[in-house]
Amino acid sequence: MSRQEGEIIETVVVSEKGQVSIPSDIRKKMGVDKGDRLIFVYKDGKMLVMPARRLWKENMEEEFDYLLKLSEGSARDLWDNETDERIWNNL
């Protein structure tokens, strides 16, 4: 297996309770501190682990981006019309 730049590969041991310790170099790279929440995703025999705040941030940015575009379009529809232009120009 070849490593990519910035890739860290570590081996950990699962305890009797199913717990693992995240190696410190990986915790630092991920910005994970004591008390942080993590999300585990299992798909096709693989497990992905990421900080919950990352998923929340990514989803919120996408949602707000959509809402911002929608509100800009609505505002444009409300303000950019011939009737209002004639009224404002005649004041």
N, C-alpha and C positions, 0 to 999 in steps of 0.2 A: 504494500500500500504506500503510495507516495503522498507526502504532505504538501499542502498548499501554504503559501506565505501567510503567516499569522495564525496558522492552525495549531491547536494544542490537543494532544492526545494523552489521556491519563487513564489509568485503571483504578477502580475503586472496589471496595468489598461491601456487599449488602449485609447488614446486621440481621440478627434473628427477628427483629421487629420490621424489617424491610427498609431500614434507614440507610442512607449513604451520606458521606461527607463530600461536598463539592471541593475539589482541589483549589487552593488559594489563588493560583495564577488564573484559573478560569473565573472564579468569583470576582477577581479584580477586573478582568476584561469585560465581564458582563455587568459590573457595577452592582453586584448582589451583596447586600449586608444582612446582618442578623435581623430577623423579623420580617424580611421581605417575602412576598408571596410569589410562588412560581407556578407556572402552568405546565402540565405534562400532557403531551399529545401522543397517542399511539396510532400508527397507521402503517399497514403493510410490513409488519415485523420490525418497525423502527420507532424509536421514541425521540421526541423533540422536547426540550425543556427551554423555557424562556421566562424572563421576569413578567409578571402580570401587568405591570405598568407599561411595558412595551406594547403589548397587545392592545391595551386600553387606549394608549396614545395613538397608535396607528389607526385603530377603528374610529376614534373620535375625530382625528384629522380628516379622514375620508368622509365622515358624516357631515362635519362642518363645512368642508369644501363643497359638497353637494348642496347644502343649504345656502351657502353664500352665493353660489352660481344661480340657484333658484330665486333667491331674493333679489339679486341684481337684475335678473330677467323680468321679474314682476315689477320692480321699480321702473325699469325702462319702459315697460308696457303702459304703466300708469302715467308717466310724465311725458313721454315722447308721443304726443298725438296732436293732430292738426287743430282740433277744437280748443284745447288748452293754449296752444301757441297763438291762435287768433285772439283769444281773450287777453292773454298777457301782453301781446303786442299793442292792443288797443287801450291799455290803461294809461 
